[in-house]
Amino acid sequence: MSELLQKAQTLKQASFDMALKTTEEKNEALLLIADALIKQTSFILEANELDMASGREAGFSASLLDRLQLTEERIASIAGAVRQLTKLEDPVGEVVDSWTTEHGLEIQTIRVPLGVIGMVYEARPNVTVDAATLCLKAGNAVLLRGSTSALHSNKALVAVMKKALEQSSLSSDALQLLEDTSRETAAEMFKLNSYLDVLIPRGGAGLIQSVINQATVPVLETGVGNCHIFIDESADKEMAINIALNAKTQRPSVCNAAESLLVHQDWPFQRDLFTALKNADVEVRGDQKLAHTYDFITEAEEDDWGREFLSLTLSAKVVENTREAVSHINQYGTKHSEAIVTESDENADLFFRGIDAAVLYRNASTRFTDGEQFGYGAEIGISTQKLHARGPMGLKAITTVKSIVRGSGQIRK
């Protein structure tokens, strides 16, 4: 039997037991995992360095290496997010709705685990822990399929977590890493409807589309982030510059970083803004007007408007009004996160009503689109689709519902 089938069958059995675990049992296991991650930091970093060395040798970009790298601080942050999960309300068993029918049937809709979740992701080993612990807290079993580039890191992290689970009342069988990262095995995984209840892809556009196009297992789609900042004519100078810099430069390699900047033609501080970006080493690819106005701005190509750069590169355009900004964002955006900087309630309302995206901001950076920042603890991903979850996905997003009907002998006539 292949590794995939063996682990999928193991997970299916483990999922039935996971559905019975109490909140206390799950929280105890999560705390053991958090402690183990800290205690085994050196072991994890040694494994991560093997991946980093291979990545450098393969010529990985700076942004990809940044996503791949673990540090003591990042492991401490990951462990902290796991501890935060224990403080969050357990969604399993929540009564979503209840009513009594005309026949006297008492019906409750309650929240329950999805079952077995298949997580498919790229070179971000932090996702290994985020996905595993979120799934466990919500009563699910989880099959992790990371990339070859992070295999040493993922194996170390899963080994640490499984060892911790052995000290808890949760079965370590509920957590499995698919070490065979071949495309053939991935394609087989995407069609394991008998064992997997849902697939969640998390990574670049190529990975996500590959899963969507090949899978017969239902897909809970996450999306890439071509996020925009629109500065209207009323925007406060300091606020607008600070938000634009933060959204682009605070961590440019992630999906909630800004990739495109729209500026109202009458906003009087354009030169200050673009000079600040230049001083922050941001390469700006602007429309024809901007490229002719500033010698440090190159003219954008059509592909630049829809591109997720994941680096210190930004497309920029001058627009006549809020409606033009809304139209541009709806044309080129990826329905992730979009922000307006404005003192105008009217413009903010038009922006909020007009744009189709998971998260919209007024006078704040797009970098806040994150499960932890939203108060969810770690996140399973950021959904840009409309069913069944949208935006940062926390615990509730990886549950479903079932109806409990209590009667007193009723029969249908």
Protein Blocks (a to p, Z undefined) as FASTA:
>chain_A
ZZklmmmmmmmmmmmmmmmpcfklmmmmmmmmmmmmmmmmmmmmmmmmmmmmmmmmnopa
fklmmmmpccfklmmmmmmmmmmmmmpccfehpafbdcddfkopacddddddfbiacddd
dddfklmmmmmmmmmmnopacdddddfklmmmmmmmmmmmmmmmmmmmbdfklpccdfbl
cfklmmmmmmmmmlpmbdcddddfklmmmmmmmpmbdcdddddddddddddfklcfklmm
mmmmmmmmmommbmkbcfbdcddfklcklmmmmmmmmmnopacdddfklmmmpmkbccdd
fklmmpcfkpabdcddddfblklmmmmmmmmmgoiadcdddfbfklmmmmmmmpccfbdc
ehiafklgcfklnonapafbdcfbfbfbecjddfklmcccddddddehiacZZ
